[in-house]
Amino acid sequence: MRKEAIIKQVGRILLFNSLFLFISFFISFYLHESSAASLLFSAFITLIFGVFPMIFVPRITEINFREGMMTVVLGWLVTCIAGALPYIMYGHEFSLANAWFESVSGYTTTGSTILNDIESLPRGLLFWRSSTHWIGGIGVVLFTILILPESSTERIVLLNTEISDLAKMNFQYRSKKVLMILAVVYVGLTILETVALRITGMSLFDSINQSFATIATGGFSTKNASIAGFNNPAVDIIIMIFMVLSGLHFGLIFNTIVGKTPNLFKSKIVQAFIAVLVLGIIITSLKLYFDGVYDNLPDAFRYGAFQVISVGTTTGFANADSKNWPPLAQIVIIYFTIQCAMVGSTSGGMKFDRIYIFFKSIKKQIKLLKHPRAIVNLKVDGRMVSSEMEMRVKTFIVFYLFIVLVVTIILAAMNIDLMTAFSASIATIGNVGPGFGDVSSLGNFSSLPDAGKYVLSINMLLGRLEIFSFISLFVLDSWK
Amino acid sequence: MRIKYKLFAGFLLINLMLLVAGAMSIYELVQLRNKTVATIDGNYFALNRLNTMLKSVEKEDRAVLLLLLGQWEDGRQALGAADSAFNVTYREARNSVSDNLILEKIGDQYATFKHIWELPIVDTKKQGNLNWYYTVFIPEFRTTTAMIEKAMTYSRNQMHTESKQIFEASYTALMPGIVAIISAILMSLLMYFFISRFFSLPINNVLKGLKEYNSKKKPFRVTVNTNDELKELSAEIKKALGE
């Protein structure tokens, strides 16, 4: 494995990050904020580390799969370290563990926070916080190779690593075009949401920040009370629409816009995802109404729908505190925390497509029980799912749930109550953000011990990198 | 890029980072020094002035007691001196206490208090009248001293808050240094890796190739892809050896 090839790609990723750090610095500098110095120095460090490999490493025309895999995993780790720099240097609520947790949570688009008072943060730092979502949303690696292109071979290898096989199932394009599609949809949705939020009367700064967090399915808000802080039904509706869109396959969104197939209206997975989401909304909202949590049905639907969509798309915004909701509503939310959104979107975690294939596989097994000699094919949107992929999906689900269990046990061993431990575990590996107990939708992770924050940070990275990519970093054989 | 420019750029970047870290630390330390001086001087000055104001009011109380005893000359002299001291320190305190609203309230209360003892006391019904002293004078005296003590408490709290800010500022001043040290170590390791990978290794390969050519008459098959003088050197050797 050529270490220099990996270092060069990671350098590019750092250069891309330094651009956003400089923008954040200019905001702080313009507003005469105390965070300007920490942002400037972080931008310089990131820039210098990014430029360094560009000077020494000669042009590399192609990288192999292992190098691509290492670039993606190391890219995420190095980016998270760079992202923590402004927080560490700013201080206040950011201890070393807190800064690392906030940075990982930002880049992995988890949206869990350790901040008790978000509104007291300088605006430059708030912008940086949202930027980590936006950069991480589409995968910092994809962005960098799109903006700083060198060779198409590099793009393809990195794309194969970054997007799982499932994500590519619906794409009929060459990888180069896939990158363009992702970027166009991503930037387009961000601009659209910013404009829509501005129309509701939200400030430009808040609009941009909420859009960054929504499209990346992140969940960092500029308000202590998340979206509840705006207390505006129009804002809730707009964010709900964009959360759903961001939870869908970006390639299908693009196809729908340009009138090609497969698209959102033809895809069976999309239809199933929306149906499950609607069912969840109905159950939660009716339970909230009949249990008297909200006096009228529109309010029950406003808060019920927002929370279900927010968790179901792994965004993690909140317009109400679901901590005291009836058990059935909480169970629905826990289900969506495990299920997560669709592959090909910016969401992390298990992904709905795996659940869909898993249930189709169960159906197939039942058919085989009835007719043992029958040849039963498993198809998703008209494409056959190979037995190998079926097995990988099942292995992934089992391994995913095993990690959830292990992390819950580790957190419980730190004297964290079971509900907090379990929900923190599923919320971080699913890159959702909030859970229940001490880490509820309007709460934060500050009360957890530092060791717990480090464990949950690893959990977030596992969820973002779909477990196996992350583990590959520690398989020493691959470094030879 | 030529080797000398590559090395120059590498060292320049390390130095640039250290320069920025140094400049930032110096800037933050100067800010910290100014803030520390301002906090200590400002709050000490404010507390000192408020204390003088409190003592002046207490002196006025004793002077009024002299007037109640009929000692007009001593009483009025003491009142004049205390009032003058109060007014001078009040003006100075207005410039040093950050919350001017408290000072304005003290000024208004002092005017009310002063109005009581400004009026004649000796040879009036007030002389020797303890009832007037306790029901009219003492309540205003207590209100005035309570207000000054409140301002002193505010200044002490302010000092505590500012000390916390100084502590946070010292953290900000310290961090660029720490981050720069760690970054410099990492960059040095990175530079060591680049130098050994892109300078030492190709030179060793060329050397090995030449040795094998000379001793074992093996063909010179060394590929250098660094796109600098080393690549040119390898090409020239190949040309010279007729490869």
Interface residues (C-beta under 8 A of the other chain):
Chain A: K3 E4 I7 S34 A37 S38 L40 F41 F44 I45 I48 F49 V51 F52 P53 I55 F56 V57 P58 R59 L85 I88 M89 Y90 G91 H92
Chain B: M1 K6 A9 G10 L13 I14 L16 M17 V20 A21 M24 Y27 E28 E168 Y171 T172 M175 P176 V179 S183 L186 M187 L190 M191 F193 F194 R197 F198 N225 T226 N227
